[in-house]
Amino acid sequence: MPPLSTLAAGLFVLGVLLLVVGFAWMRLIGADLGRARRLAGARGVAVADVLDLRRSPGRPVRVSGRIRCAEPLVMPDDERLVAYHRDVAVRMPSGRWRTIERLREGRSFELWDHAGSLVVDPAEAAEPLITIPLVWEGRPDELEEPHASAVARLAARDGAPTAARAITRVISVVDPLLVLADVEIGPDGPRLVPPPGGYLVAGLELDAAMRILGGSRRRQLMAAIGTGVAGTALLGAALVVALVGRLVGG
């Protein structure tokens, strides 16, 4: 039987390896459990509840309400938005994706219910917005200007891109809204301020937002979580074995 110190070291190495594999796996399938935990774990409140506060909760809260905006962004199809994010990228011969456009447009709006409203500036939102993304994938030669010129410059310098994609996320004035925010109590009453890293803004009900943050491969997500949990358990076991080893001198 190996000495306890050797066993503890082996358990520690294996635990770290499983944690790294678990986190890498979650990133690969598009899961964002950190933001999911922050959004779901915060206390859910309505705008009316925030307006009734007399002191700050001391931690971010998940505020729900509707959107009211006097001057929204108006799209060609007449859809009215308060946030429009689009990322266009091409895949280089190396296999890496290179962003050629990062467009961010938004309008300050009021998050409101029957009791009143609170101002939110989407420019202070963490990215990406928690919405159902619109994804286009195709050939680089399908891109129009100004993207076509950017592709030509990249091709001349680094080789011709092999694929293109555009990911668009929007918040519409008709979307139900969840905003993870800190509450600051000022002379004029409560107001929302972005927590470290920015507001978490979801244009969905909470259950749907959790599905988006969990990624599209639910079975793989559970396996990745299980891998991370196993890694954590092994690290705990390594600590216990190391303590026992110190006590018995093994």
For each residue, the residues with C-beta under 8 A, 3 or more apart:
1:
2: 6 7 10
3: 6 7 245 250
4: 7 8 241 242 244 245 248 250
5: 8 9 242 245 250
6: 2 3 9 10
7: 2 3 4 10 11 241 245
8: 4 5 11 12 238 239 241 242 245
9: 5 6 12 13 238
10: 2 6 7 13 14
11: 7 8 14 15 234 235 237 238 241
12: 8 9 15 16 234 235 238
13: 9 10 16 17
14: 10 11 17 18 231 234
15: 11 12 18 19 231 232 233 234 235 237 238
16: 12 13 19 20 231 235
17: 13 14 20 21 231
18: 14 15 21 22 227 228 230 231 234
19: 15 16 22 23 228 231 232 235
20: 16 17 23 24 231
21: 17 18 24 25 227 231
22: 18 19 25 26 224 225 226 227 228 229 230 231
23: 19 20 26 27 224 228
24: 20 21 27 28
25: 21 22 28 29 220 223 224 227
26: 22 23 29 31 32 33 215 221 224 225 228
27: 23 24 30 31
28: 24 25
29: 25 26 215 216 217 220 221 224
30: 27 215 216 217
31: 26 27 36 213 214 215 221 224
32: 26 35 36 213 215
33: 26 36 37 213 214 225
34: 37 38
35: 32 38 39 126 130 200 213
36: 31 32 33 39 40 209 210 213 214
37: 33 34 40 41
38: 34 35 41 42 60 180 200
39: 35 36 42 62 130 178 180 200 202 206 209 210 213
40: 36 37 206 210
41: 37 38
42: 38 39 59 60 61 62 180
43: 57 61 62
44: 61 62 64 206
45: 49 50 61 62 63 64
46: 49 50 63 64 65 113 115
47: 50 51 63 64 65 111 112 113 115 116 117 118
48: 51 52 113 114 115 116
49: 45 46 52 53
50: 45 46 47 53 61 63 118 183 190 192
51: 47 48 115 116 118 189 190
52: 48 49 115
53: 49 50 56 57 183 185 190
54: 185
55: 185
56: 53 182 183 184 185
57: 43 53 61 183
58:
59: 42 182
60: 38 42 180 181 182 195
61: 42 43 44 45 50 57 180 181 182 183
62: 39 42 43 44 45 178 179 180 206
63: 45 46 47 50 111 118 178 179 180 181 192
64: 44 45 46 47 176 177 178
65: 46 47 111 112 113 117 118 177 179
66: 111 112 113 176 177
67: 82 109 110 111 112 171 172 173 174 175 177
68: 109 110 112 117 173
69: 72 80 82 107 108 109 110 173
70:
71: 107
72: 69 80 81 82 107 109 173
73: 80 81 82 84 105 106 107
74: 78 79 80 81
75: 78 79 80 81 84
76:
77:
78: 74 75
79: 74 75 170 172
80: 69 72 73 74 75 172 173 174
81: 72 73 74 75 84 107 170 171 172 173
82: 67 69 72 73 106 107 108 109 122 171 172 173
83: 105 106 107 122 125 129 169 170 171 201
84: 73 75 81 103 104 105 106 168 170
85: 103 104 105 127 128 129 168 169 170
86: 101 102 103 166 167 168 169
87: 99 101 102 103 166 167
88: 99 100 101 143 147 164 165 166
89: 97 98 99 100 164 165 166
90: 97 98 100 140 143 151 154 161 163 164 165
91: 95 96 97 98 161 162 163 164 165
92: 95 96 97 98 154 158 159 161 162
93: 158 159 160 161 162
94:
95: 91 92
96: 91 92
97: 89 90 91 92 165
98: 89 90 91 92 154 161
99: 87 88 89 102
100: 88 89 90 147 150 151 154
101: 86 87 88 146 147 150
102: 86 87 99
103: 84 85 86 87
104: 84 85 123
105: 73 83 84 85
106: 73 82 83 84 121 122 123 125
107: 69 71 72 73 81 82 83 122
108: 69 82 119 120 121 122
109: 67 68 69 72 82 119 120 122 173
110: 67 68 69 117 118 119 120
111: 47 63 65 66 67 117 118 119 120 177 179 192
112: 47 65 66 67 68 116 117 118
113: 46 47 48 65 66 116 117
114: 48
115: 46 47 48 51 52
116: 47 48 51 112 113
117: 47 65 68 110 111 112 113
118: 47 50 51 63 65 110 111 112 190 191 192
119: 108 109 110 111 191 192
120: 108 109 110 111 179 181 192 199 201
121: 106 108 124
122: 82 83 106 107 108 109 125 171 199 201
123: 104 106
124: 121 194 198 199
125: 83 106 122 129 194 198 199 200 201
126: 35 194 197 198 199 200 201
127: 85 198
128: 85 133 169
129: 83 85 125 169 170 171 201 202 203
130: 35 39 178 200 201 202 203 204 209 212 213
131: 169 170 171 175 202 203 204 212
132: 204 208 212
133: 128 167 168 169
134: 167 168 169 170
135: 165 166 167 168
136: 165 166 167 168
137: 163 164 165
138: 142 143 163 164 165
139: 142 163 164
140: 90 143 151 160 161 162 163 164
141: 148 151
142: 138 139 164
143: 88 90 138 140 147 148 151 164
144: 147 148
145: 148 149
146: 101 149 150
147: 88 100 101 143 144 150 151 164
148: 141 143 144 145 151 152
149: 145 146 152 153
150: 100 101 146 147 153 154
151: 90 100 140 141 143 147 148 154 155 161 164
152: 148 149 155 156
153: 149 150 156 157
154: 90 92 98 100 150 151 157 158 161
155: 151 152 158 159 160 161
156: 152 153
157: 153 154
158: 92 93 154 155
159: 92 93 155
160: 93 140 155
161: 90 91 92 93 98 140 151 154 155 164
162: 91 92 93 140
163: 90 91 137 138 139 140
164: 88 89 90 91 137 138 139 140 142 143 147 151 161
165: 88 89 90 91 97 135 136 137 138
166: 86 87 88 89 135 136
167: 86 87 133 134 135 136
168: 84 85 86 133 134 135 136
169: 83 85 86 128 129 131 133 134
170: 79 81 83 84 85 129 131 134 203
171: 67 81 82 83 122 129 131 175 177 201 203
172: 67 79 80 81 82 175 203
173: 67 68 69 72 80 81 82 109
174: 67 80
175: 67 131 171 172 203 204
176: 64 66 203 204 205
177: 64 65 66 67 111 171 201 202 203
178: 39 62 63 64 130 200 201 202 204 205 206 209
179: 62 63 65 111 120 192 199 200 201 202
180: 38 39 42 60 61 62 63 195 199 200 201
181: 60 61 63 120 192 193 194 195 199
182: 56 59 60 61 192 193 194 195
183: 50 53 56 57 61 190 191 192 193
184: 56 190 191 192 193
185: 53 54 55 56 189 190
186: 189 190 191
187:
188: 191
189: 51 185 186
190: 50 51 53 118 183 184 185 186
191: 118 119 183 184 186 188
192: 50 63 111 118 119 120 179 181 182 183 184 199
193: 181 182 183 184
194: 124 125 126 181 182 197 198 199
195: 60 180 181 182 198 199
196:
197: 126 194
198: 124 125 126 127 194 195
199: 120 122 124 125 126 179 180 181 192 194 195
200: 35 38 39 125 126 130 178 179 180
201: 83 120 122 125 126 129 130 171 177 178 179 180
202: 39 129 130 131 177 178 179 206 209 212
203: 129 130 131 170 171 172 175 176 177
204: 130 131 132 175 176 178 208 209 212
205: 176 178 208 209
206: 39 40 44 62 178 202 209 210
207: 210 211
208: 132 204 205 211 212
209: 36 39 130 178 202 204 205 206 212 213
210: 36 39 40 206 207 213 214
211: 207 208 214
212: 130 131 132 202 204 208 209
213: 31 32 33 35 36 39 130 209 210
214: 31 33 36 210 211 218 221
215: 26 29 30 31 32 218 220 221
216: 29 30
217: 29 30 220 221
218: 214 215 221 222
219: 222 223
220: 25 29 215 217 223 224
221: 26 29 31 214 215 217 218 224 225
222: 218 219 225 226
223: 25 219 220 226 227
224: 22 23 25 26 29 31 220 221 227 228
225: 22 26 33 221 222 228 229
226: 22 222 223 229 230
227: 18 21 22 25 223 224 230 231
228: 18 19 22 23 26 224 225 231 232
229: 22 225 226 232 233
230: 18 22 226 227 233 234
231: 14 15 16 17 18 19 20 21 22 227 228 234 235
232: 15 19 228 229 235 236
233: 15 229 230 236 237
234: 11 12 14 15 18 230 231 237 238
235: 11 12 15 16 19 231 232 238 239
236: 232 233 239 240
237: 11 15 233 234 240 241
238: 8 9 11 12 15 234 235 241 242
239: 8 235 236 242 243
240: 236 237 243 244
241: 4 7 8 11 237 238 244 245
242: 4 5 8 238 239 245 246
243: 239 240 246 247
244: 4 240 241 247 248 250
245: 3 4 5 7 8 241 242 248 249 250
246: 242 243 249
247: 243 244
248: 4 244 245
249: 245 246
250: 3 4 5 244 245
